[in-house]
Amino acid sequence: MSVTAHQTEAHVRALHARRPRSRFLRFSMGFFVLLMAASWFFGDFDPADTFSSRRGANFERFAGEVRPYPLHDEPWDWSVAATWAGERLESGVSKEGSPGGLESAIGTLAISVLAIVIAALASLVFCWFAARNVAAPEPFAPSAAPPSRTRRWLWRGVVGITRLVLILLRSMPEYILAYLIMSMVGSPAWPAVLALAIHNTGILGRLNAETVENVDVKPLVALRGLGASRTRIAAVGIWPAILPRFLLYFFYRWETCVREATVLGILGLASLGWLIDEAQVAFKYDEMVFFILLGVLLVLGGDLVSAVCRRLVRRAS
């Protein structure tokens, strides 16, 4: 080893010896390890039972039943599988009166899209009042006189109340909301839409408010210096800057809405969740997995649309 290599190694060791040390970090890591050990001890986990021969037999049975029913104990045939899948898209669970998989997928998509659009529009109203840099007595004023104490406390109250409302909205689980709204409205579709919209309004409102607060203030100060009003600054200076991030959050939460709309089908809604639940109750695991994959395809399609939209926005900006 050359002298230069020796010097480099010694220098690296010296830097490692002088690295910052945090007692809090070490304590946190130790506490985390103890917490995992305590969870394992008090959780009554049994690895022997998890990997027992009985569990292995159950897995093999499930893997066999996941295959389309016409192909149980038969060699794989793509034409037979395609025919079976087409029947499931048309008639859903092999049960009289069952909606088709395609119809249920469209219903799930419609619920998720309507819910996220309502949530996005509502969040755009809330986020301006929750952003401390916009909801201020003289936002972005370069040389404004200090506002009165009354005005300062008034705007702080607006921000605090708005953030409290957003916390309340996102703290209510969608399933409970849908159940409560269904008891009042009765229709199975709108309770799901409103429940998802209310919950995601709280989430998108907070995320968009944080995005507004982190925007570069130099152009906004220049606009204010030119006499632009608070509304004009928000529309011309802030909105174009936060649009890519807004779309990112929008499509991310839309993916969540697709999954939650599927789950809310258990309430009786004609969505993929209802078909999945019916297939599981009837022990038709092949159909259950098929409908789950339909939901996955919806999310993948949304992710593709999200990527295309964000790329177009970046090019335009």
C-alpha positions as CSV (number, residue, x, y, z in Angstrom):
1,M,0.0,0.0,0.0
2,S,1.4,3.4,-1.0
3,V,2.1,6.3,1.4
4,T,-0.8,8.2,-0.2
5,A,-3.2,5.3,0.4
6,H,-2.0,5.1,4.0
7,Q,-2.6,8.8,4.5
8,T,-6.0,8.6,2.9
9,E,-7.0,5.7,5.2
10,A,-5.7,7.5,8.2
11,H,-7.6,10.6,7.2
12,V,-10.8,8.6,6.8
13,R,-10.4,7.0,10.2
14,A,-9.8,10.4,11.8
15,L,-13.0,11.8,10.2
16,H,-14.9,8.7,11.4
17,A,-13.6,9.2,14.9
18,R,-14.6,12.9,14.9
19,R,-18.1,12.2,13.4
20,P,-21.0,13.8,15.2
21,R,-22.6,11.6,17.9
22,S,-26.1,12.0,19.1
23,R,-27.1,10.5,22.5
24,F,-30.7,11.0,21.6
25,L,-30.3,9.0,18.3
26,R,-28.5,6.2,20.2
27,F,-31.2,6.1,22.9
28,S,-33.9,6.1,20.2
29,M,-32.3,3.1,18.4
30,G,-31.9,1.2,21.6
31,F,-35.5,1.9,22.6
32,F,-36.6,0.8,19.1
33,V,-34.8,-2.5,19.5
34,L,-36.3,-3.0,23.0
35,L,-39.7,-2.2,21.6
36,M,-39.4,-4.8,18.9
37,A,-38.2,-7.4,21.4
38,A,-41.2,-6.6,23.7
39,S,-43.6,-6.7,20.8
40,W,-42.3,-10.2,19.9
41,F,-42.4,-11.4,23.5
42,F,-45.9,-10.1,24.3
43,G,-47.4,-10.5,20.9
44,D,-47.4,-14.3,21.2
45,F,-45.8,-14.9,17.8
46,D,-45.1,-18.5,16.8
47,P,-42.7,-18.9,13.9
48,A,-43.0,-22.6,14.1
49,D,-46.7,-22.4,13.4
50,T,-46.2,-19.9,10.6
51,F,-43.9,-22.2,8.7
52,S,-45.5,-25.4,9.7
53,S,-46.5,-28.1,7.2
54,R,-50.2,-27.2,7.7
55,R,-49.5,-23.6,6.7
56,G,-47.6,-24.9,3.7
57,A,-50.5,-27.1,2.6
58,N,-52.9,-24.2,3.0
59,F,-50.6,-22.0,0.8
60,E,-50.4,-24.7,-1.9
61,R,-54.2,-25.1,-1.8
62,F,-54.7,-21.3,-2.2
63,A,-52.1,-21.2,-5.0
64,G,-54.1,-23.9,-6.8
65,E,-57.5,-22.2,-6.3
66,V,-56.1,-18.8,-7.6
67,R,-56.0,-20.3,-11.0
68,P,-59.2,-19.7,-13.1
69,Y,-61.8,-22.3,-12.2
70,P,-61.9,-24.0,-15.7
71,L,-58.1,-24.5,-15.3
72,H,-58.2,-26.2,-11.9
73,D,-56.2,-29.4,-12.2
74,E,-55.8,-28.7,-16.0
75,P,-52.8,-27.5,-18.0
76,W,-52.6,-23.7,-18.5
77,D,-54.5,-22.5,-21.6
78,W,-54.5,-18.8,-22.4
79,S,-57.6,-19.0,-24.5
80,V,-59.6,-20.6,-21.7
81,A,-58.2,-18.0,-19.2
82,A,-59.1,-15.2,-21.6
83,T,-62.7,-16.5,-22.0
84,W,-63.0,-16.9,-18.2
85,A,-61.7,-13.3,-17.6
86,G,-64.2,-12.0,-20.2
87,E,-67.1,-13.7,-18.4
88,R,-66.0,-12.1,-15.1
89,L,-65.8,-8.7,-16.7
90,E,-69.3,-9.1,-18.0
91,S,-71.1,-10.9,-15.1
92,G,-68.8,-10.4,-12.1
93,V,-69.0,-13.1,-9.5
94,S,-70.6,-16.2,-10.9
95,K,-73.8,-15.4,-9.1
96,E,-77.2,-14.3,-10.3
97,G,-77.7,-10.6,-10.3
98,S,-74.1,-9.8,-9.7
99,P,-72.7,-6.7,-11.5
100,G,-70.0,-7.2,-14.0
101,G,-66.4,-6.6,-13.2
102,L,-66.1,-3.9,-15.9
103,E,-69.2,-2.2,-14.6
104,S,-67.9,-2.3,-11.0
105,A,-64.5,-1.0,-12.1
106,I,-66.1,1.9,-13.8
107,G,-68.2,2.6,-10.7
108,T,-65.1,2.5,-8.5
109,L,-63.3,4.8,-10.9
110,A,-66.2,7.2,-11.0
111,I,-66.5,7.4,-7.2
112,S,-62.7,8.0,-6.8
113,V,-62.6,10.7,-9.6
114,L,-65.6,12.6,-8.3
115,A,-64.3,12.4,-4.7
116,I,-60.8,13.6,-5.5
117,V,-62.1,16.4,-7.7
118,I,-64.3,17.7,-5.0
119,A,-61.5,17.4,-2.5
120,A,-59.1,19.2,-4.7
121,L,-61.4,22.1,-5.3
122,A,-62.2,22.4,-1.6
123,S,-58.5,22.2,-0.6
124,L,-57.7,25.1,-3.0
125,V,-60.1,27.2,-0.9
126,F,-58.7,26.1,2.4
127,C,-55.0,26.1,1.6
128,W,-54.8,29.9,1.1
129,F,-56.3,30.5,4.6
130,A,-54.0,27.9,6.1
131,A,-50.8,29.3,4.6
132,R,-49.2,31.7,7.0
133,N,-47.4,33.7,4.3
134,V,-50.6,34.4,2.4
135,A,-53.0,34.7,5.4
136,A,-51.2,37.6,6.9
137,P,-52.0,41.3,7.4
138,E,-49.6,42.5,4.6
139,P,-48.4,39.5,2.7
140,F,-45.1,39.9,0.8
141,A,-45.1,43.7,1.4
142,P,-41.4,44.8,1.0
143,S,-41.6,47.9,3.3
144,A,-45.0,47.9,4.9
145,A,-45.7,49.5,8.3
146,P,-46.1,47.0,11.1
147,P,-49.7,46.0,11.3
148,S,-51.7,46.5,14.4
149,R,-51.9,43.8,17.1
150,T,-55.6,43.3,16.4
151,R,-54.9,42.5,12.7
152,R,-52.1,40.2,13.5
153,W,-54.2,38.2,16.0
154,L,-57.1,38.2,13.6
155,W,-55.1,36.6,10.8
156,R,-53.5,34.1,13.2
157,G,-57.0,33.1,14.2
158,V,-57.9,32.6,10.6
159,V,-54.9,30.3,10.1
160,G,-55.4,28.4,13.4
161,I,-59.1,27.8,12.8
162,T,-58.5,26.7,9.2
163,R,-55.8,24.3,10.2
164,L,-58.0,22.9,13.0
165,V,-60.8,22.3,10.5
166,L,-58.3,20.5,8.2
167,I,-57.2,18.3,11.1
168,L,-60.7,17.4,11.9
169,L,-61.5,16.5,8.3
170,R,-58.6,14.2,7.8
171,S,-58.9,12.6,11.3
172,M,-62.2,11.0,10.5
173,P,-61.9,7.5,8.8
174,E,-63.5,7.2,5.5
175,Y,-65.4,4.0,6.4
176,I,-67.0,5.5,9.5
177,L,-67.9,8.7,7.5
178,A,-69.5,6.7,4.8
179,Y,-71.5,4.6,7.3
180,L,-72.7,7.8,9.0
181,I,-73.6,9.5,5.8
182,M,-75.3,6.4,4.5
183,S,-77.6,6.4,7.5
184,M,-78.7,9.9,6.6
185,V,-78.7,9.9,2.8
186,G,-79.4,6.2,2.1
187,S,-77.9,6.1,-1.4
188,P,-74.8,3.9,-1.4
189,A,-72.8,5.9,-4.0
190,W,-72.9,9.5,-2.5
191,P,-71.9,8.5,1.0
192,A,-68.7,6.9,-0.4
193,V,-68.0,10.0,-2.6
194,L,-68.6,12.5,0.3
195,A,-66.6,10.4,2.8
196,L,-63.6,10.2,0.5
197,A,-63.9,13.9,-0.4
198,I,-64.1,15.1,3.2
199,H,-61.1,13.0,4.3
200,N,-59.0,14.0,1.4
201,T,-59.9,17.7,1.7
202,G,-58.2,17.7,5.0
203,I,-55.1,16.0,3.6
204,L,-54.8,18.0,0.4
205,G,-55.6,21.3,2.2
206,R,-52.7,20.8,4.6
207,L,-50.3,19.6,1.9
208,N,-51.1,22.5,-0.4
209,A,-50.8,25.0,2.4
210,E,-47.3,23.7,3.2
211,T,-46.5,24.0,-0.5
212,V,-47.7,27.6,-0.6
213,E,-45.6,28.4,2.5
214,N,-42.4,27.0,0.9
215,V,-42.7,28.9,-2.4
216,D,-40.0,31.3,-3.4
217,V,-41.0,34.7,-2.0
218,K,-38.7,36.9,-4.1
219,P,-41.0,37.1,-7.2
220,L,-44.0,37.6,-4.9
221,V,-42.3,40.5,-3.1
222,A,-41.6,42.0,-6.5
223,L,-45.3,41.6,-7.5
224,R,-46.4,43.2,-4.3
225,G,-44.0,46.1,-4.8
226,L,-45.7,46.7,-8.2
227,G,-49.1,47.0,-6.5
228,A,-50.5,43.5,-7.0
229,S,-53.2,42.5,-4.6
230,R,-53.3,39.4,-2.4
231,T,-55.6,37.6,-4.9
232,R,-53.5,38.6,-7.9
233,I,-50.3,37.3,-6.2
234,A,-52.0,34.0,-5.4
235,A,-53.3,33.6,-9.0
236,V,-50.3,34.8,-10.9
237,G,-47.3,34.3,-8.7
238,I,-48.1,31.3,-6.4
239,W,-50.5,29.1,-8.4
240,P,-48.1,28.5,-11.4
241,A,-45.3,27.7,-8.9
242,I,-47.2,25.1,-6.9
243,L,-49.1,23.5,-9.8
244,P,-46.6,20.6,-10.4
245,R,-46.6,19.8,-6.7
246,F,-50.4,20.1,-6.6
247,L,-50.8,17.6,-9.4
248,L,-48.4,15.2,-7.6
249,Y,-50.5,15.3,-4.4
250,F,-53.7,15.2,-6.5
251,F,-52.8,11.9,-8.3
252,Y,-51.3,10.4,-5.2
253,R,-54.4,10.9,-3.2
254,W,-56.5,9.8,-6.2
255,E,-54.7,6.4,-6.0
256,T,-55.7,6.2,-2.4
257,C,-59.3,7.1,-3.3
258,V,-59.3,4.1,-5.7
259,R,-58.2,1.8,-3.0
260,E,-60.6,3.2,-0.4
261,A,-63.5,3.2,-2.9
262,T,-62.8,-0.5,-3.4
263,V,-62.9,-1.1,0.4
264,L,-66.1,0.9,0.8
265,G,-67.8,-1.6,-1.5
266,I,-68.2,-3.7,1.6
267,L,-71.0,-1.3,2.6
268,G,-73.1,-2.6,-0.4
269,L,-71.8,-0.3,-3.1
270,A,-71.6,-1.9,-6.6
271,S,-67.8,-1.5,-6.8
272,L,-64.9,-3.8,-7.0
273,G,-64.9,-4.1,-3.2
274,W,-68.4,-5.6,-3.3
275,L,-67.2,-8.2,-5.8
276,I,-64.1,-9.0,-3.9
277,D,-66.1,-9.5,-0.7
278,E,-68.6,-11.7,-2.4
279,A,-65.9,-13.8,-4.0
280,Q,-64.1,-14.2,-0.7
281,V,-67.3,-15.2,1.1
282,A,-68.0,-17.8,-1.6
283,F,-64.4,-19.0,-1.3
284,K,-63.9,-18.2,-5.0
285,Y,-60.3,-17.1,-4.7
286,D,-59.7,-17.0,-8.4
287,E,-62.4,-14.4,-8.9
288,M,-61.2,-12.5,-5.8
289,V,-57.7,-12.2,-7.1
290,F,-59.0,-11.2,-10.6
291,F,-61.0,-8.3,-9.2
292,I,-58.1,-7.2,-7.0
293,L,-55.9,-7.1,-10.2
294,L,-58.6,-4.9,-11.8
295,G,-58.1,-2.4,-9.0
296,V,-54.3,-2.6,-9.5
297,L,-54.8,-1.8,-13.2
298,L,-56.9,1.3,-12.3
299,V,-54.1,2.6,-10.0
300,L,-51.4,1.9,-12.6
301,G,-53.5,3.8,-15.2
302,G,-53.8,6.7,-12.8
303,D,-50.0,6.7,-12.1
304,L,-49.4,6.8,-15.9
305,V,-51.8,9.7,-16.4
306,S,-50.1,11.5,-13.4
307,A,-46.7,11.1,-14.9
308,V,-47.8,12.4,-18.3
309,C,-49.6,15.4,-16.8
310,R,-46.7,16.4,-14.6
311,R,-44.3,16.1,-17.5
312,L,-46.5,18.4,-19.6
313,V,-46.7,20.9,-16.8
314,R,-42.9,20.9,-16.4
315,R,-42.4,21.5,-20.1
316,A,-44.9,24.3,-20.2
317,S,-43.2,26.0,-17.2
